[in-house]
Amino acid sequence: MKNTLKVERAKKDWTQEDLAGKIGISRQSVNSIETGKFIPSTVLALKMAKVFGTNVELIFQLETQD
């Protein structure tokens, strides 16, 4: 699964720490999600979409091998 978290954070001028604080996870978790090492739960993905004011599909996209 690919994601646009880094791009969405940049649009808001947020650090990984900023995003982590807004959704209640660690900065390291944000980093792991951004780099594709960790796939977030549905609840976490929805929280991310909410803080960015968008839908989940804009942030997370399935790749052909998923």
Wavefront OBJ file of the C-alpha trace (Angstrom):
o trace
v 0.000 0.000 0.000
v 1.302 3.430 -0.842
v 0.407 6.649 0.916
v 0.638 10.409 0.552
v 1.131 11.235 4.229
v 4.384 13.110 3.681
v 2.797 15.247 0.950
v -0.308 15.930 3.019
v 1.843 16.897 6.025
v 3.885 19.258 3.848
v 0.723 20.989 2.627
v -0.142 21.778 6.256
v 3.480 22.470 7.230
v 3.276 19.763 9.919
v 6.151 17.677 11.227
v 5.772 13.980 11.949
v 5.585 14.984 15.611
v 2.724 17.417 14.874
v 0.698 14.738 13.096
v 1.453 12.176 15.784
v 0.138 14.491 18.486
v -3.061 15.198 16.574
v -3.947 11.511 16.197
v -2.491 10.110 19.418
v 0.424 7.988 18.189
v 4.211 8.282 18.344
v 6.361 10.105 15.805
v 8.062 6.791 15.102
v 4.704 5.274 14.170
v 4.047 8.113 11.721
v 7.467 7.477 10.198
v 6.774 3.737 9.890
v 3.464 4.410 8.148
v 5.015 6.955 5.766
v 7.769 4.538 4.764
v 5.362 1.637 4.294
v 6.780 -0.465 7.127
v 3.464 -0.365 9.000
v -0.099 -0.444 7.661
v -2.441 1.508 9.956
v -5.695 0.134 11.308
v -8.943 1.334 9.804
v -9.566 3.534 12.844
v -6.124 5.130 12.586
v -6.490 5.704 8.838
v -9.856 7.377 9.453
v -8.328 9.605 12.156
v -5.618 10.666 9.710
v -8.154 11.467 7.013
v -10.178 13.503 9.501
v -7.258 15.683 10.635
v -6.337 16.325 6.996
v -9.965 17.077 6.125
v -10.082 14.513 3.331
v -11.066 10.923 2.639
v -8.974 7.830 3.315
v -8.615 7.024 -0.387
v -6.695 10.248 -0.988
v -4.091 9.271 1.616
v -3.892 5.488 1.135
v -3.960 3.653 -2.193
v -3.706 -0.051 -2.889
v -0.964 -1.153 -5.239
v -1.460 -3.969 -7.763
v 0.378 -6.500 -5.585
v -1.756 -5.692 -2.498
l 1 2 3 4 5 6 7 8 9 10 11 12 13 14 15 16 17 18 19 20 21 22 23 24 25 26 27 28 29 30 31 32 33 34 35 36 37 38 39 40 41 42 43 44 45 46 47 48 49 50 51 52 53 54 55 56 57 58 59 60 61 62 63 64 65 66
